[in-house]
């Protein structure tokens, strides 16, 4: 039984079959960790309201026309946009903040597009390109690629290669598998990975621990998360907790490339703990 209520809520929302995971509510459960009094239902209603406003008095019978109307409404009329001035602001990763501020990062803006699109009967998927997240609207066997961070602009595969190349600083040749839709758990894991990177850079180790707790809910076999949480715990002065995570990492993933390095850290941490005692 998970003792922490926000973490328990997140585990409950993501514990069933992947196709039953409610992305919006799961994303808002992540936000409730930062904002304990956040009213999830109110923000779900905000998404419902956006869809109603896109629709207007009469829904278009043309799905493609509905998609373009959705793009116009969100990115022109409502002004949803990528936060270029402060890309690494943690608020860009919290869905409530994105809906309030109409600013976000590629994945949370994709989430808004996907969730409002779903309410309009559109199949909008998340696509995790290397270094950049986009969305894809599915129409039968065809797919329209969209860049929610850049005003929902239409993309070609060639344009995607340029986007990824700029993000990674090198030329990249994308393959068809790069354009496959991510699962819902993969989507949430990428959201959390963004937050982890932000907090890691800020050395906000308590926040790093909270993010990794959620990543391990999604995938308990994510080896690197056990290792990284051990480091975060030790940086917080919680050496015993760090030892537990590192011991689990070394036991369950004995063939890890950095096995010897982590074993060295473990040895030093034990020595430090012995000195404290």
C-alpha positions as CSV (number, residue, x, y, z in Angstrom):
1,X,0.0,0.0,0.0
2,X,1.4,3.4,-1.0
3,X,1.3,5.8,1.9
4,X,1.7,9.0,0.0
5,X,-1.9,10.0,-1.2
6,X,-0.9,11.9,-4.4
7,X,1.4,9.0,-5.4
8,X,-1.3,6.4,-4.5
9,X,-3.8,8.3,-6.7
10,X,-1.3,8.3,-9.6
11,X,-0.7,4.6,-9.1
12,X,-4.5,3.9,-9.2
13,X,-5.0,5.9,-12.3
14,X,-2.2,4.1,-14.2
15,X,-2.6,0.6,-12.8
16,X,-5.0,-0.9,-15.3
17,X,-4.6,-1.7,-19.0
18,X,-2.7,1.0,-20.9
19,X,-5.7,1.8,-23.2
20,X,-7.8,2.5,-20.1
21,X,-5.4,5.0,-18.6
22,X,-7.1,8.5,-18.6
23,X,-4.2,10.7,-19.7
24,X,-5.7,14.0,-18.6
25,X,-6.5,12.7,-15.1
26,X,-3.1,11.0,-14.7
27,X,-1.4,14.2,-15.8
28,X,-3.4,16.2,-13.3
29,X,-2.5,13.6,-10.6
30,X,1.1,14.5,-11.3
31,X,0.2,18.2,-10.9
32,X,-1.6,17.4,-7.6
33,X,1.8,16.4,-6.2
34,X,2.8,20.1,-6.7
35,X,-0.6,21.5,-6.0
36,X,-2.2,19.4,-3.3
37,X,-5.5,21.3,-3.3
38,X,-5.9,21.2,-7.1
39,X,-9.4,20.3,-8.2
40,X,-9.0,17.7,-10.9
41,X,-12.6,17.7,-12.1
42,X,-12.5,21.4,-12.6
43,X,-9.6,21.1,-15.1
44,X,-11.2,18.1,-16.8
45,X,-14.2,20.4,-17.3
46,X,-11.8,23.0,-18.8
47,X,-10.9,20.5,-21.5
48,X,-14.5,19.7,-22.0
49,X,-15.3,23.4,-22.4
50,X,-12.5,23.9,-24.9
51,X,-14.0,21.1,-27.0
52,X,-17.5,22.7,-26.8
53,X,-16.1,26.0,-28.0
54,X,-14.3,24.4,-30.9
55,X,-17.5,22.7,-32.0
56,X,-19.7,25.8,-31.8
57,X,-23.4,25.3,-32.5
58,X,-22.8,22.6,-35.1
59,X,-20.1,20.0,-35.4
60,X,-18.4,19.7,-38.8
61,X,-19.0,16.3,-40.5
62,X,-15.6,16.5,-42.1
63,X,-12.9,15.2,-39.6
64,X,-10.1,17.0,-41.5
65,X,-12.0,20.3,-41.3
66,X,-12.6,19.6,-37.6
67,X,-8.9,19.1,-37.0
68,X,-8.0,22.4,-38.7
69,X,-10.7,24.2,-36.7
70,X,-9.2,22.7,-33.6
71,X,-5.7,24.0,-34.5
72,X,-7.1,27.4,-35.2
73,X,-9.1,27.6,-32.0
74,X,-6.3,26.4,-29.7
75,X,-3.3,28.1,-31.2
76,X,-4.7,31.2,-32.7
77,X,-7.9,32.1,-30.8
78,X,-6.8,30.8,-27.4
79,X,-3.1,31.5,-27.9
80,X,-1.7,28.2,-26.6
81,X,2.0,28.4,-27.3
82,X,5.4,27.0,-26.5
83,X,7.2,28.7,-23.6
84,X,10.3,29.8,-25.4
85,X,11.3,32.4,-22.8
86,X,11.6,29.8,-20.0
87,X,11.5,26.4,-21.5
88,X,12.7,24.7,-18.3
89,X,10.1,26.2,-16.1
90,X,8.5,23.2,-14.2
91,X,5.1,24.7,-14.7
92,X,5.4,23.8,-18.4
93,X,5.0,20.2,-17.3
94,X,1.9,20.6,-15.1
95,X,-1.4,20.4,-17.1
96,X,-3.3,22.8,-14.8
97,X,-0.6,25.5,-15.3
98,X,-0.6,24.9,-19.1
99,X,-4.4,25.4,-19.2
100,X,-4.2,28.5,-16.9
101,X,-1.2,30.1,-18.6
102,X,-1.7,28.8,-22.2
103,X,2.0,28.0,-22.2
104,X,3.8,24.7,-22.1
105,X,6.4,22.4,-23.5
106,X,6.0,20.1,-26.5
107,X,4.5,17.2,-24.6
108,X,2.0,19.1,-22.5
109,X,0.8,21.1,-25.5
110,X,0.4,17.8,-27.4
111,X,-1.6,16.6,-24.5
112,X,-4.0,19.5,-24.7
113,X,-4.4,18.9,-28.5
114,X,-4.9,15.2,-27.9
115,X,-7.5,15.5,-25.1
116,X,-9.5,18.2,-26.8
117,X,-9.3,16.3,-30.1
118,X,-10.5,13.2,-28.4
119,X,-13.6,15.0,-27.3
120,X,-14.2,16.0,-30.9
121,X,-14.0,12.4,-32.1
122,X,-10.5,12.9,-33.5
123,X,-7.7,10.3,-33.1
124,X,-4.8,12.5,-32.1
125,X,-1.7,10.5,-30.9
126,X,1.5,11.5,-29.2
127,X,4.7,10.9,-31.1
128,X,8.0,10.9,-29.2
129,X,10.6,11.9,-31.7
130,X,14.2,12.0,-30.4
131,X,14.6,15.3,-28.7
132,X,11.2,16.7,-29.6
133,X,7.6,15.6,-29.0
134,X,4.9,16.1,-31.7
135,X,1.3,14.9,-32.3
136,X,-0.2,12.9,-35.2
137,X,-3.8,13.0,-36.3
138,X,-4.9,9.6,-37.7
139,X,-7.3,9.4,-40.6
140,X,-7.6,5.8,-41.6
141,X,-4.2,4.8,-43.0
142,X,-2.9,8.3,-43.2
143,X,-1.4,10.5,-40.6
144,X,-1.1,14.3,-40.3
145,X,1.9,15.4,-38.3
146,X,1.5,18.5,-36.1
147,X,3.9,20.5,-33.9
148,X,1.9,21.8,-30.9
149,X,4.9,23.7,-29.6
150,X,5.0,25.7,-32.8
151,X,1.4,26.8,-33.1
152,X,0.2,23.4,-34.2
153,X,2.0,23.7,-37.5
154,X,1.8,21.0,-40.1
155,X,5.0,18.9,-40.5
156,X,6.4,16.7,-43.1
157,X,8.8,13.8,-42.3
158,X,11.6,16.0,-43.7
159,X,10.7,18.9,-41.5
160,X,10.7,16.5,-38.5
161,X,14.2,15.5,-39.3
162,X,15.3,19.2,-39.3
163,X,13.5,19.7,-35.9
164,X,15.2,16.7,-34.4
165,X,18.5,17.7,-35.9
166,X,18.3,21.1,-34.3
167,X,17.3,19.6,-31.0
168,X,20.2,17.1,-31.0
169,X,22.8,19.2,-32.7
170,X,23.4,16.7,-35.4
171,X,21.8,15.3,-38.6
172,X,19.3,12.6,-38.0
173,X,17.6,10.2,-40.4
174,X,14.2,9.3,-39.0
175,X,12.6,5.9,-39.8
176,X,8.9,4.9,-39.9
177,X,9.1,3.5,-36.4
178,X,10.0,7.0,-35.1
179,X,6.5,8.1,-36.0
180,X,4.7,5.4,-34.1
181,X,2.3,6.6,-31.4
182,X,3.6,6.2,-27.8
183,X,1.6,4.3,-25.3
184,X,-0.1,6.2,-22.5
185,X,2.4,5.1,-19.9
186,X,5.2,6.1,-22.3
187,X,3.6,9.5,-22.7
188,X,3.4,10.0,-18.9
189,X,7.0,8.7,-18.5
190,X,8.2,11.3,-20.9
191,X,6.4,14.0,-19.1
192,X,8.0,12.9,-15.9
193,X,11.5,12.6,-17.5
194,X,11.2,16.2,-18.5
195,X,10.5,17.2,-14.9
196,X,13.3,14.9,-13.6
197,X,15.8,16.6,-15.8
198,X,14.7,20.1,-14.7
199,X,14.9,19.3,-11.0
200,X,18.2,17.4,-11.4
201,X,19.7,20.5,-13.0
202,X,18.5,22.6,-10.1
203,X,19.7,20.0,-7.6
204,X,16.2,19.9,-6.1
205,X,16.8,16.4,-4.8
206,X,13.5,16.1,-2.9
207,X,11.6,16.8,-6.1
208,X,13.8,14.4,-8.0
209,X,12.8,11.7,-5.6
210,X,9.2,12.5,-6.1
211,X,9.4,12.3,-9.9
212,X,11.3,9.0,-9.7
213,X,8.7,7.5,-7.4
214,X,6.2,8.1,-10.2
215,X,8.5,6.8,-12.9
216,X,8.9,3.6,-10.9
217,X,5.1,3.3,-10.5
218,X,5.0,3.3,-14.3
219,X,7.9,0.9,-14.7
220,X,9.4,-0.8,-11.6
221,X,12.0,-2.4,-13.9
222,X,13.4,1.0,-15.0
223,X,17.0,0.2,-13.8
224,X,18.4,3.7,-14.1
225,X,15.6,5.1,-11.9
226,X,16.7,3.0,-8.9
227,X,20.3,4.1,-9.4
228,X,19.3,7.8,-9.7
229,X,17.0,7.7,-6.8
230,X,19.8,6.3,-4.7
231,X,21.9,9.3,-5.6
232,X,19.1,11.7,-4.9
233,X,18.6,10.2,-1.5
234,X,22.3,10.4,-0.6
235,X,22.4,14.0,-1.8
236,X,19.5,14.7,0.6
237,X,21.6,13.1,3.4
238,X,19.2,10.0,3.5
239,X,22.1,7.6,3.2
240,X,20.3,4.5,4.3
241,X,17.6,5.0,1.8
242,X,20.2,5.6,-0.9
243,X,21.9,2.3,0.1
244,X,18.6,0.4,-0.3
245,X,18.1,1.7,-3.8
246,X,21.7,1.1,-4.9
247,X,21.6,-2.5,-3.4
248,X,18.5,-3.2,-5.4
249,X,20.0,-1.8,-8.5
250,X,23.1,-3.9,-8.2
251,X,21.2,-7.1,-7.3
252,X,18.4,-6.8,-10.0
253,X,20.6,-5.4,-12.8
254,X,24.0,-7.2,-12.3
255,X,24.9,-6.6,-16.0
256,X,24.5,-2.8,-15.9
257,X,27.3,-1.0,-17.6
258,X,28.0,1.1,-14.6
259,X,27.8,-1.8,-12.1
260,X,31.3,-1.2,-10.8
261,X,30.9,2.6,-10.5
262,X,27.7,2.2,-8.5
263,X,29.3,-0.5,-6.3
264,X,32.1,2.0,-5.6
265,X,29.5,4.6,-4.5
266,X,27.8,2.0,-2.4
267,X,31.0,1.2,-0.6
268,X,31.8,4.8,0.1
269,X,28.3,5.4,1.4
270,X,28.6,2.5,3.8
271,X,31.9,3.8,5.1
272,X,30.3,7.3,5.6
273,X,27.4,5.7,7.4
274,X,29.7,3.7,9.6
275,X,31.6,6.9,10.6
276,X,28.3,8.6,11.5
277,X,27.4,5.7,13.7
